[in-house]
Amino acid sequence: MKLYHFPISPNSRRVVAVLHHLQLPCELQTLDLGKGEQLQADFLKLNPNHMIPTLIDEAFSLWESNAIMQYLSSKVPNNTLWPSDPKVQADISRWQFWLVAHFGSACGVLLFERVIKGMFNMGEANVQEIEKAEERFHRFAKVLDAHLAGREWLVGNVVTLADFSVGSWLAVAEHAQLPLAEYTEIQRWYRNVEQLPAWKSSAL
């Protein structure tokens, strides 16, 4: 297998963490987004969205990080990241979809405005976009914080794909200036994620 990724991307990191957790062999291929390598014709054949991460498994090309995580987990029977119980799988998927639609979308705007724009000389941060993203962040951070009260992990009693998916955005909290101060349960939970060997080793 081969994974095209960009090291500082939360979307990439969550996939790399799953690879490490499951001890799956995979070649990591960094795409230099600043040089536009994701727009090259050869890569567009693999992912017409010209985005990372993208997984290649023989003739099979797969994009969207959460789909990649589920696919990788299916290669290792009886693993706890993606248990066979359909209700547990649905619960994990619930949080992965929630991340993409709600919490992660707010985090993504804050990272883009406060970090990515400066990194790629894309102009000044848009204050109005930041304000709207912070409002959205608080709305959904409250949901996550309340859910985590009294829980070590997002789903069940062990780490699952849900923790890697949602936790990936907390890895850039300082740079994106995510307003986390009042969310003590989120902070406590993410400290658990940070202690996972696979999470530590995924910080490329």
N, C-alpha and C positions, 0 to 999 in steps of 0.2 A: 504494500500500500504506500501511497504518497500523499502527503498533506501540504497543500499550498496555504501559507499563512503569513501573517504580519505580527511579529512578536508582541507589540504593545496592545494589540486589539483584544478586548474582552471576549469577542466572539471566537477568536483563535485560541485564547488561553483555555477556555472551558473544554475545548476539544482535546487539546494537548494534555490537559489534566486527566481526562478520561483514558487516553492512550496509556499514560503512565500508570494510572490506577489499575487498569486491566492488564498491564504489561504486554501490550500488543506492539509488535515490531512495525515501524512505519517510518519512512523517509520524510523528513521535514524540509520543505522547500520554501524559503523566504521570498516573498515578492516585494520588491522595492516600489511601494505605492508612489513615492515622491518622483520616481523616474517613469511612472506610468506603465510599469511592467504588466499590470492587470488589464491593460488595454491592448496588449499584443494579440495578434490574430490567433496564435496557437492557444493562448489561454482562453480566449473568447469561445473557442470550440468546446472547452471544458465547462465554462460557466459564462453564459451570455450576459449575466448581470454584471460582469467584471468586478466581482467582489470575493473577499476571502472570509472564512476558510473554504477550501474546496478539496474534497477527498477523491482520490483515484484508486480504485481497487480493480486491477486488471482492466477490463473494458468498461467498467461501471464508473461513472462520474456522478458525484453527489455534492450538492451545495445546500446551504442553510445549516448552521452550526448545531441546532437542536436535533435535526434529522440525522446529522452525522453522528452525534452522540448516541442516539438510539440504535443506529445501525451498528456502530462499533460494539455496543453492549450486547447486541444479538449474537455476536461472534463468540461470546464467552458464556456458556450455559450456567445457569444457577448463580449468577453474580447478583450482589445486593444493590448495585447501582440502578438496575432495571429488572426488578423481579418479574417472574412469570405471571403473577396474580394480575388479572386485567383491571381490577379496581385500583391496585397500587400503581399500575402503569398509567391509568387515567388520571390519578392524583398527581403523579409526576408531570404528565403532559399538561395538566391544568396550570401548574406553576411555570412551566416553560413557555406556554402560550401567553400567560399573564405577563411574564417578563417582556416578551417581544412587544405586546400590544400596549402595555402601560408603564411599568416601572422602568424598564430598559430604554423605552423611547424617550423618557424624560432625562435619564442619565446620559443618553447619547447626545442630546442637544447640548447639555452642559459641557460634555467633553469636547464636542465639536467647536462650540463657541469659545471655550477657554483654553483649549490646547491645540486642536487640529488646525484651526485657522492660522494660528501663529506658526505652527510647525511647517505648513506648506504655503506660507505667504498669501493667505486668502483674505486678507483685510482684517479690520477691527471686529471685535466681538459685538454682536447685536444685543444691546441691553434689553430690549423688549422681548426678544426670544428667550433670553436667560430668565427674565421674570416669569414668563409663561411656563417655562420648563420647571422652575422651582416650585411654582404652584402645583403643577402636576406631580412633581416628585413628592411633595408633602402629602398629597392626597393618597398616593399609593404606598408610601413608606409607612403611613399609619396602619394600613391593612397588614403589611408584612410584620410590623412590630407587634401588633396585637396577636397575630397568628403564632409568633415565635415565643410568646410568654409561656414559660413552663416547658418548652421543647428544646431539645438539643439539636434536632435536625428538622428540616421542613416537612418531610413525609416519613412517618413511622419513627423507628428507633435507631436507624442507621443512615449513614450518608447515602444519598442517591443522586441521580442526574440533576434533580431539582436544585440541590445545594450548589453544585458546580455552575449551573446555568445562572441562577440568581446571584450567587456570590461573585461571579466574574466581574460585575460592575463595581463591586466594593473595592476591588484591587486598584482601581483608578480614582478612588474617592478623594484622595489628597490633591491630585493634579486637577481633577474636574471640579474641585471645591464642592463636593456634594454636601448639602446641609444636613448632616447626620447627628448633630450634637444631642438632640432631644430623643433620639431613638436608641435607647440603651439595650433593648432586646436584639435589635439588628446588630449592634456593635458586638454584643456578647456572642451571638451566633457566628458572626464572621470570624471572630477569634478562633472558634473551633475549626472553621474551614481552613484558616491559615496554618493550623498545626498538622494538617494532613500531608503526608509525605509527597503524594502526587501533586498537590497544590503547590508545595514549595518547589518541587523540581520543574513545574510548568512555567515558572517565572524565568523566561529566557532572556 
